[in-house]
Amino acid sequence: MGLGTGIFLITLGAILTFAIRANIWWLDLRAVGWVFILAGLGVVATTLWYWQDRKKRARTLIVEENRLSHPTAMMPPPPDPPPPSAPPT
């Protein structure tokens, strides 16, 4: 669940509470709508609290830099490649 689910529940609850005027003898649509609104608010609040909690956690990034123990200028140059052989005659 997340913000999308919470907003969906709030919207569905508002539609059931304020927009539909049906009379169902076994179901009170206004009460069901308010339950959905409160559930959606709970989901949104829980999601935002969880995100805020994740932001507070410190993440330490350790970067280790390795350097050569001797400078590259002191290394001998690579050997020259052998000369190409003469083509056969």
Chimera marker file (.cmm) of the C-alpha trace (Angstrom):
<marker_set name="trace">
<marker id="1" x="0.000" y="0.000" z="0.000" r="1" g="1" b="0" radius="0.5"/>
<marker id="2" x="1.061" y="3.555" z="-0.408" r="1" g="1" b="0" radius="0.5"/>
<marker id="3" x="-0.103" y="7.018" z="-1.145" r="1" g="1" b="0" radius="0.5"/>
<marker id="4" x="-2.083" y="5.860" z="-4.171" r="1" g="1" b="0" radius="0.5"/>
<marker id="5" x="-4.068" y="3.368" z="-2.131" r="1" g="1" b="0" radius="0.5"/>
<marker id="6" x="-4.735" y="5.925" z="0.597" r="1" g="1" b="0" radius="0.5"/>
<marker id="7" x="-5.938" y="8.535" z="-1.878" r="1" g="1" b="0" radius="0.5"/>
<marker id="8" x="-8.121" y="5.919" z="-3.576" r="1" g="1" b="0" radius="0.5"/>
<marker id="9" x="-9.752" y="4.982" z="-0.260" r="1" g="1" b="0" radius="0.5"/>
<marker id="10" x="-10.342" y="8.636" z="0.621" r="1" g="1" b="0" radius="0.5"/>
<marker id="11" x="-11.899" y="9.270" z="-2.792" r="1" g="1" b="0" radius="0.5"/>
<marker id="12" x="-14.088" y="6.185" z="-2.623" r="1" g="1" b="0" radius="0.5"/>
<marker id="13" x="-15.201" y="7.120" z="0.879" r="1" g="1" b="0" radius="0.5"/>
<marker id="14" x="-16.038" y="10.671" z="-0.181" r="1" g="1" b="0" radius="0.5"/>
<marker id="15" x="-18.100" y="9.381" z="-3.093" r="1" g="1" b="0" radius="0.5"/>
<marker id="16" x="-20.005" y="6.979" z="-0.871" r="1" g="1" b="0" radius="0.5"/>
<marker id="17" x="-20.523" y="9.606" z="1.848" r="1" g="1" b="0" radius="0.5"/>
<marker id="18" x="-21.382" y="12.724" z="-0.109" r="1" g="1" b="0" radius="0.5"/>
<marker id="19" x="-22.365" y="11.793" z="-3.667" r="1" g="1" b="0" radius="0.5"/>
<marker id="20" x="-24.533" y="8.681" z="-3.498" r="1" g="1" b="0" radius="0.5"/>
<marker id="21" x="-28.016" y="9.072" z="-2.065" r="1" g="1" b="0" radius="0.5"/>
<marker id="22" x="-29.194" y="5.491" z="-2.383" r="1" g="1" b="0" radius="0.5"/>
<marker id="23" x="-31.311" y="3.920" z="0.342" r="1" g="1" b="0" radius="0.5"/>
<marker id="24" x="-30.120" y="0.409" z="1.026" r="1" g="1" b="0" radius="0.5"/>
<marker id="25" x="-31.957" y="-1.038" z="4.005" r="1" g="1" b="0" radius="0.5"/>
<marker id="26" x="-29.108" y="-3.331" z="5.108" r="1" g="1" b="0" radius="0.5"/>
<marker id="27" x="-26.180" y="-0.921" z="4.529" r="1" g="1" b="0" radius="0.5"/>
<marker id="28" x="-25.517" y="2.634" z="5.653" r="1" g="1" b="0" radius="0.5"/>
<marker id="29" x="-23.469" y="4.122" z="2.805" r="1" g="1" b="0" radius="0.5"/>
<marker id="30" x="-22.525" y="7.226" z="4.795" r="1" g="1" b="0" radius="0.5"/>
<marker id="31" x="-21.000" y="5.105" z="7.581" r="1" g="1" b="0" radius="0.5"/>
<marker id="32" x="-19.132" y="2.937" z="5.085" r="1" g="1" b="0" radius="0.5"/>
<marker id="33" x="-17.875" y="6.093" z="3.356" r="1" g="1" b="0" radius="0.5"/>
<marker id="34" x="-16.559" y="7.537" z="6.609" r="1" g="1" b="0" radius="0.5"/>
<marker id="35" x="-14.815" y="4.261" z="7.388" r="1" g="1" b="0" radius="0.5"/>
<marker id="36" x="-13.099" y="4.366" z="3.982" r="1" g="1" b="0" radius="0.5"/>
<marker id="37" x="-12.080" y="8.003" z="4.501" r="1" g="1" b="0" radius="0.5"/>
<marker id="38" x="-10.569" y="7.237" z="7.903" r="1" g="1" b="0" radius="0.5"/>
<marker id="39" x="-8.825" y="4.130" z="6.565" r="1" g="1" b="0" radius="0.5"/>
<marker id="40" x="-7.369" y="6.171" z="3.686" r="1" g="1" b="0" radius="0.5"/>
<marker id="41" x="-6.135" y="8.836" z="6.076" r="1" g="1" b="0" radius="0.5"/>
<marker id="42" x="-4.529" y="6.113" z="8.174" r="1" g="1" b="0" radius="0.5"/>
<marker id="43" x="-2.779" y="4.641" z="5.143" r="1" g="1" b="0" radius="0.5"/>
<marker id="44" x="-1.503" y="8.062" z="4.040" r="1" g="1" b="0" radius="0.5"/>
<marker id="45" x="-0.282" y="8.914" z="7.550" r="1" g="1" b="0" radius="0.5"/>
<marker id="46" x="1.436" y="5.538" z="7.934" r="1" g="1" b="0" radius="0.5"/>
<marker id="47" x="3.118" y="5.851" z="4.546" r="1" g="1" b="0" radius="0.5"/>
<marker id="48" x="4.380" y="9.370" z="5.258" r="1" g="1" b="0" radius="0.5"/>
<marker id="49" x="5.633" y="8.302" z="8.699" r="1" g="1" b="0" radius="0.5"/>
<marker id="50" x="7.480" y="5.362" z="7.158" r="1" g="1" b="0" radius="0.5"/>
<marker id="51" x="9.093" y="7.605" z="4.533" r="1" g="1" b="0" radius="0.5"/>
<marker id="52" x="10.106" y="10.138" z="7.175" r="1" g="1" b="0" radius="0.5"/>
<marker id="53" x="11.620" y="7.355" z="9.266" r="1" g="1" b="0" radius="0.5"/>
<marker id="54" x="13.670" y="6.178" z="6.290" r="1" g="1" b="0" radius="0.5"/>
<marker id="55" x="15.015" y="9.696" z="5.701" r="1" g="1" b="0" radius="0.5"/>
<marker id="56" x="16.296" y="9.913" z="9.275" r="1" g="1" b="0" radius="0.5"/>
<marker id="57" x="18.457" y="6.812" z="8.969" r="1" g="1" b="0" radius="0.5"/>
<marker id="58" x="22.021" y="7.840" z="8.362" r="1" g="1" b="0" radius="0.5"/>
<marker id="59" x="23.744" y="6.083" z="5.538" r="1" g="1" b="0" radius="0.5"/>
<marker id="60" x="27.504" y="6.245" z="5.658" r="1" g="1" b="0" radius="0.5"/>
<marker id="61" x="29.344" y="5.758" z="2.421" r="1" g="1" b="0" radius="0.5"/>
<marker id="62" x="32.919" y="4.705" z="2.931" r="1" g="1" b="0" radius="0.5"/>
<marker id="63" x="35.188" y="5.324" z="-0.009" r="1" g="1" b="0" radius="0.5"/>
<marker id="64" x="38.598" y="3.742" z="0.160" r="1" g="1" b="0" radius="0.5"/>
<marker id="65" x="41.258" y="5.150" z="-2.086" r="1" g="1" b="0" radius="0.5"/>
<marker id="66" x="44.176" y="2.933" z="-2.972" r="1" g="1" b="0" radius="0.5"/>
<marker id="67" x="47.356" y="4.564" z="-4.183" r="1" g="1" b="0" radius="0.5"/>
<marker id="68" x="50.393" y="2.911" z="-5.636" r="1" g="1" b="0" radius="0.5"/>
<marker id="69" x="53.251" y="2.525" z="-3.206" r="1" g="1" b="0" radius="0.5"/>
<marker id="70" x="55.749" y="3.868" z="-5.749" r="1" g="1" b="0" radius="0.5"/>
<marker id="71" x="55.399" y="6.522" z="-8.399" r="1" g="1" b="0" radius="0.5"/>
<marker id="72" x="54.865" y="5.398" z="-11.955" r="1" g="1" b="0" radius="0.5"/>
<marker id="73" x="57.832" y="7.452" z="-13.233" r="1" g="1" b="0" radius="0.5"/>
<marker id="74" x="60.288" y="5.154" z="-11.459" r="1" g="1" b="0" radius="0.5"/>
<marker id="75" x="59.059" y="2.072" z="-13.241" r="1" g="1" b="0" radius="0.5"/>
<marker id="76" x="61.208" y="0.969" z="-16.190" r="1" g="1" b="0" radius="0.5"/>
<marker id="77" x="59.633" y="1.510" z="-19.588" r="1" g="1" b="0" radius="0.5"/>
<marker id="78" x="58.145" y="-1.517" z="-21.270" r="1" g="1" b="0" radius="0.5"/>
<marker id="79" x="60.482" y="-3.423" z="-23.603" r="1" g="1" b="0" radius="0.5"/>
<marker id="80" x="60.398" y="-2.607" z="-27.280" r="1" g="1" b="0" radius="0.5"/>
<marker id="81" x="58.496" y="-5.057" z="-29.417" r="1" g="1" b="0" radius="0.5"/>
<marker id="82" x="60.663" y="-7.327" z="-31.585" r="1" g="1" b="0" radius="0.5"/>
<marker id="83" x="61.253" y="-6.050" z="-35.121" r="1" g="1" b="0" radius="0.5"/>
<marker id="84" x="59.102" y="-7.591" z="-37.797" r="1" g="1" b="0" radius="0.5"/>
<marker id="85" x="60.726" y="-10.399" z="-39.675" r="1" g="1" b="0" radius="0.5"/>
<marker id="86" x="61.677" y="-9.887" z="-43.273" r="1" g="1" b="0" radius="0.5"/>
<marker id="87" x="59.150" y="-11.212" z="-45.779" r="1" g="1" b="0" radius="0.5"/>
<marker id="88" x="60.134" y="-14.448" z="-47.494" r="1" g="1" b="0" radius="0.5"/>
<marker id="89" x="61.631" y="-14.059" z="-50.963" r="1" g="1" b="0" radius="0.5"/>
<link id1="1" id2="2" r="1" g="1" b="0" radius="0.2"/>
<link id1="2" id2="3" r="1" g="1" b="0" radius="0.2"/>
<link id1="3" id2="4" r="1" g="1" b="0" radius="0.2"/>
<link id1="4" id2="5" r="1" g="1" b="0" radius="0.2"/>
<link id1="5" id2="6" r="1" g="1" b="0" radius="0.2"/>
<link id1="6" id2="7" r="1" g="1" b="0" radius="0.2"/>
<link id1="7" id2="8" r="1" g="1" b="0" radius="0.2"/>
<link id1="8" id2="9" r="1" g="1" b="0" radius="0.2"/>
<link id1="9" id2="10" r="1" g="1" b="0" radius="0.2"/>
<link id1="10" id2="11" r="1" g="1" b="0" radius="0.2"/>
<link id1="11" id2="12" r="1" g="1" b="0" radius="0.2"/>
<link id1="12" id2="13" r="1" g="1" b="0" radius="0.2"/>
<link id1="13" id2="14" r="1" g="1" b="0" radius="0.2"/>
<link id1="14" id2="15" r="1" g="1" b="0" radius="0.2"/>
<link id1="15" id2="16" r="1" g="1" b="0" radius="0.2"/>
<link id1="16" id2="17" r="1" g="1" b="0" radius="0.2"/>
<link id1="17" id2="18" r="1" g="1" b="0" radius="0.2"/>
<link id1="18" id2="19" r="1" g="1" b="0" radius="0.2"/>
<link id1="19" id2="20" r="1" g="1" b="0" radius="0.2"/>
<link id1="20" id2="21" r="1" g="1" b="0" radius="0.2"/>
<link id1="21" id2="22" r="1" g="1" b="0" radius="0.2"/>
<link id1="22" id2="23" r="1" g="1" b="0" radius="0.2"/>
<link id1="23" id2="24" r="1" g="1" b="0" radius="0.2"/>
<link id1="24" id2="25" r="1" g="1" b="0" radius="0.2"/>
<link id1="25" id2="26" r="1" g="1" b="0" radius="0.2"/>
<link id1="26" id2="27" r="1" g="1" b="0" radius="0.2"/>
<link id1="27" id2="28" r="1" g="1" b="0" radius="0.2"/>
<link id1="28" id2="29" r="1" g="1" b="0" radius="0.2"/>
<link id1="29" id2="30" r="1" g="1" b="0" radius="0.2"/>
<link id1="30" id2="31" r="1" g="1" b="0" radius="0.2"/>
<link id1="31" id2="32" r="1" g="1" b="0" radius="0.2"/>
<link id1="32" id2="33" r="1" g="1" b="0" radius="0.2"/>
<link id1="33" id2="34" r="1" g="1" b="0" radius="0.2"/>
<link id1="34" id2="35" r="1" g="1" b="0" radius="0.2"/>
<link id1="35" id2="36" r="1" g="1" b="0" radius="0.2"/>
<link id1="36" id2="37" r="1" g="1" b="0" radius="0.2"/>
<link id1="37" id2="38" r="1" g="1" b="0" radius="0.2"/>
<link id1="38" id2="39" r="1" g="1" b="0" radius="0.2"/>
<link id1="39" id2="40" r="1" g="1" b="0" radius="0.2"/>
<link id1="40" id2="41" r="1" g="1" b="0" radius="0.2"/>
<link id1="41" id2="42" r="1" g="1" b="0" radius="0.2"/>
<link id1="42" id2="43" r="1" g="1" b="0" radius="0.2"/>
<link id1="43" id2="44" r="1" g="1" b="0" radius="0.2"/>
<link id1="44" id2="45" r="1" g="1" b="0" radius="0.2"/>
<link id1="45" id2="46" r="1" g="1" b="0" radius="0.2"/>
<link id1="46" id2="47" r="1" g="1" b="0" radius="0.2"/>
<link id1="47" id2="48" r="1" g="1" b="0" radius="0.2"/>
<link id1="48" id2="49" r="1" g="1" b="0" radius="0.2"/>
<link id1="49" id2="50" r="1" g="1" b="0" radius="0.2"/>
<link id1="50" id2="51" r="1" g="1" b="0" radius="0.2"/>
<link id1="51" id2="52" r="1" g="1" b="0" radius="0.2"/>
<link id1="52" id2="53" r="1" g="1" b="0" radius="0.2"/>
<link id1="53" id2="54" r="1" g="1" b="0" radius="0.2"/>
<link id1="54" id2="55" r="1" g="1" b="0" radius="0.2"/>
<link id1="55" id2="56" r="1" g="1" b="0" radius="0.2"/>
<link id1="56" id2="57" r="1" g="1" b="0" radius="0.2"/>
<link id1="57" id2="58" r="1" g="1" b="0" radius="0.2"/>
<link id1="58" id2="59" r="1" g="1" b="0" radius="0.2"/>
<link id1="59" id2="60" r="1" g="1" b="0" radius="0.2"/>
<link id1="60" id2="61" r="1" g="1" b="0" radius="0.2"/>
<link id1="61" id2="62" r="1" g="1" b="0" radius="0.2"/>
<link id1="62" id2="63" r="1" g="1" b="0" radius="0.2"/>
<link id1="63" id2="64" r="1" g="1" b="0" radius="0.2"/>
<link id1="64" id2="65" r="1" g="1" b="0" radius="0.2"/>
<link id1="65" id2="66" r="1" g="1" b="0" radius="0.2"/>
<link id1="66" id2="67" r="1" g="1" b="0" radius="0.2"/>
<link id1="67" id2="68" r="1" g="1" b="0" radius="0.2"/>
<link id1="68" id2="69" r="1" g="1" b="0" radius="0.2"/>
<link id1="69" id2="70" r="1" g="1" b="0" radius="0.2"/>
<link id1="70" id2="71" r="1" g="1" b="0" radius="0.2"/>
<link id1="71" id2="72" r="1" g="1" b="0" radius="0.2"/>
<link id1="72" id2="73" r="1" g="1" b="0" radius="0.2"/>
<link id1="73" id2="74" r="1" g="1" b="0" radius="0.2"/>
<link id1="74" id2="75" r="1" g="1" b="0" radius="0.2"/>
<link id1="75" id2="76" r="1" g="1" b="0" radius="0.2"/>
<link id1="76" id2="77" r="1" g="1" b="0" radius="0.2"/>
<link id1="77" id2="78" r="1" g="1" b="0" radius="0.2"/>
<link id1="78" id2="79" r="1" g="1" b="0" radius="0.2"/>
<link id1="79" id2="80" r="1" g="1" b="0" radius="0.2"/>
<link id1="80" id2="81" r="1" g="1" b="0" radius="0.2"/>
<link id1="81" id2="82" r="1" g="1" b="0" radius="0.2"/>
<link id1="82" id2="83" r="1" g="1" b="0" radius="0.2"/>
<link id1="83" id2="84" r="1" g="1" b="0" radius="0.2"/>
<link id1="84" id2="85" r="1" g="1" b="0" radius="0.2"/>
<link id1="85" id2="86" r="1" g="1" b="0" radius="0.2"/>
<link id1="86" id2="87" r="1" g="1" b="0" radius="0.2"/>
<link id1="87" id2="88" r="1" g="1" b="0" radius="0.2"/>
<link id1="88" id2="89" r="1" g="1" b="0" radius="0.2"/>
</marker_set>
